[in-house]
Amino acid sequence: MRRSPILTPALICLMAGAAPLPVLAQSDEPIKIVENNWTSQLVLSRISGMLLEKAGYSVEYRPADNQLQFVAIGNGDMHLQIEVWEGTHRTSFQRQLDAGRMVDAGNHDAVTREDWWYPSYMEESCPGLPDYEALTACSALFATPETAPKGRYLGGPVDWEKPDPERIEALGLAFEVVNAGQASTLWAELDAAYRREEPIVLFNWTPNWVEARYDGKFIEFPAYDPACESDPSWGINPDKTHDCGNPSAGWLKKGVWAGMEETWPGAFEIVEKINFTNAHIAEAAAMVDVDGLTPEGAAEKWIAENESVWSAWLD
């Protein structure tokens, strides 16, 4: 089913008597936007959906597994992922790009990092931080009844699929990974430890609201190189892969179904223009995790307060 074209620059030119630009038909089918299990992605997905609705499109939100989502988008069952993180999604995303089933719709200005993180007060009891080698001598400080005598590394939800066990083995760290059930568990445990100045090392990322509320640093592992993931001879451990950290200045992309440009050409152009900064993303996440808004409420507030930013995306 096709609808009449919305008022496009081509129609405006035609009404003005100027040479028209090509008019691209727009499908009435809803654009299905992926929703994941961390706050900024939920808010940015809602912001993007609300802006597409302002442009006349119908949208739906679909929850999806953090890795299987890319297969679903490649199949056309979902159409837009607004936050593709290099550190978490690179391999699954690239697989669909190489197969011609997804399209890279461009980078955000935001620069990302995802890795082990600790509160700064730990530097007094564990000298040498943030260098990862300091953890060798201090691992017992981070032990819990669940992991003793090894230290506990509190990782993200299992479906975020971080290679932390492989890294621990490759670098000879006396730590055990305990995965949080959801992102909110990470912040609850961090807040409890922070208030008592208790030892904790956990998964964190930037951009995120956490860096504005808690003073801390990322662990500095050996610098990332793609060969670290596949070539045992690379790096300080000649027998193991993953003897490195995650990218310290990673990209944040927008990924779409390969058929989106043909089905919703105007929407595809809008998605290409959408561009969030680190500050935008941290602000959006804080509206939920600090101020207590719902993702939908945070998206509405962000749109109301940032018209000068998003108006250019709909131009």
Secondary structure as the mmCIF struct_conf table of DSSP 4:
data_model
#
loop_
_struct_conf.conf_type_id
_struct_conf.id
_struct_conf.beg_label_comp_id
_struct_conf.beg_label_asym_id
_struct_conf.beg_label_seq_id
_struct_conf.end_label_comp_id
_struct_conf.end_label_asym_id
_struct_conf.end_label_seq_id
STRN STRN1 ARG A 2 ARG A 2
HELX_LH_PP_P HELX_LH_PP_P1 SER A 4 ILE A 6
BEND BEND1 LEU A 7 LEU A 7
HELX_RH_AL_P HELX_RH_AL_P1 PRO A 9 MET A 15
TURN_TY1_P TURN_TY1_P1 ALA A 16 GLY A 17
BEND BEND2 ALA A 18 ALA A 18
HELX_LH_PP_P HELX_LH_PP_P2 ALA A 19 VAL A 23
STRN STRN2 SER A 27 SER A 27
BEND BEND3 GLU A 29 GLU A 29
HELX_LH_PP_P HELX_LH_PP_P3 PRO A 30 PRO A 30
STRN STRN3 ILE A 31 GLU A 35
BEND BEND4 ASN A 37 TRP A 38
HELX_RH_AL_P HELX_RH_AL_P2 THR A 39 LYS A 54
TURN_TY1_P TURN_TY1_P2 ALA A 55 GLY A 56
STRN STRN4 VAL A 59 PRO A 63
TURN_TY1_P TURN_TY1_P3 ASN A 66 LEU A 68
HELX_RH_AL_P HELX_RH_AL_P3 GLN A 69 ASN A 75
TURN_TY1_P TURN_TY1_P4 GLY A 76 GLY A 76
BEND BEND5 ASP A 77 ASP A 77
STRN STRN5 LEU A 80 TRP A 85
HELX_RH_AL_P HELX_RH_AL_P4 GLU A 86 ASP A 98
TURN_TY1_P TURN_TY1_P5 ALA A 99 GLY A 100
BEND BEND6 ARG A 101 ARG A 101
STRN STRN6 MET A 102 ASN A 107
BEND BEND7 ASP A 109 ASP A 109
STRN STRN7 THR A 112 THR A 112
STRN STRN8 ARG A 113 PRO A 119
TURN_TY1_P TURN_TY1_P6 SER A 120 TYR A 121
HELX_RH_AL_P HELX_RH_AL_P5 MET A 122 SER A 125
BEND BEND8 CYS A 126 CYS A 126
TURN_TY1_P TURN_TY1_P7 PRO A 127 PRO A 130
STRN STRN9 ASP A 131 ASP A 131
TURN_TY1_P TURN_TY1_P8 TYR A 132 GLU A 133
HELX_RH_AL_P HELX_RH_AL_P6 ALA A 134 CYS A 138
HELX_RH_3T_P HELX_RH_3T_P1 SER A 139 PHE A 142
STRN STRN10 ALA A 143 ALA A 143
TURN_TY1_P TURN_TY1_P9 PRO A 145 PRO A 149
BEND BEND9 LYS A 150 LYS A 150
STRN STRN11 GLY A 151 GLY A 155
HELX_RH_3T_P HELX_RH_3T_P2 VAL A 158 TRP A 160
HELX_RH_AL_P HELX_RH_AL_P7 ASP A 164 LEU A 171
TURN_TY1_P TURN_TY1_P10 GLY A 172 GLY A 172
STRN STRN12 PHE A 175 ASN A 179
BEND BEND10 GLY A 181 GLN A 182
HELX_RH_AL_P HELX_RH_AL_P8 ALA A 183 ARG A 196
TURN_TY1_P TURN_TY1_P11 GLU A 197 GLU A 197
STRN STRN13 LEU A 202 THR A 206
BEND BEND11 PRO A 207 PRO A 207
TURN_TY1_P TURN_TY1_P12 TRP A 209 TRP A 209
HELX_RH_AL_P HELX_RH_AL_P9 VAL A 210 ARG A 213
BEND BEND12 TYR A 214 TYR A 214
STRN STRN14 GLY A 216 PHE A 218
STRN STRN15 GLU A 220 GLU A 220
HELX_LH_PP_P HELX_LH_PP_P4 PHE A 221 PHE A 221
BEND BEND13 PRO A 222 PRO A 222
HELX_LH_PP_P HELX_LH_PP_P5 ALA A 223 TYR A 224
HELX_RH_3T_P HELX_RH_3T_P3 PRO A 226 GLU A 229
TURN_TY1_P TURN_TY1_P13 SER A 230 SER A 230
TURN_TY1_P TURN_TY1_P14 PRO A 232 SER A 233
BEND BEND14 TRP A 234 ILE A 236
TURN_TY1_P TURN_TY1_P15 PRO A 238 ASP A 239
BEND BEND15 THR A 241 THR A 241
BEND BEND16 CYS A 244 CYS A 244
BEND BEND17 SER A 248 ALA A 249
STRN STRN16 GLY A 250 GLY A 250
STRN STRN17 LEU A 252 TRP A 257
TURN_TY1_P TURN_TY1_P16 ALA A 258 GLY A 259
HELX_RH_AL_P HELX_RH_AL_P10 MET A 260 THR A 263
BEND BEND18 TRP A 264 TRP A 264
HELX_RH_AL_P HELX_RH_AL_P11 PRO A 265 LYS A 273
HELX_RH_AL_P HELX_RH_AL_P12 ASN A 278 ASP A 289
TURN_TY1_P TURN_TY1_P17 VAL A 290 ASP A 291
HELX_RH_AL_P HELX_RH_AL_P13 PRO A 295 GLU A 305
HELX_RH_AL_P HELX_RH_AL_P14 GLU A 307 TRP A 310
HELX_RH_3T_P HELX_RH_3T_P4 SER A 311 LEU A 314
#
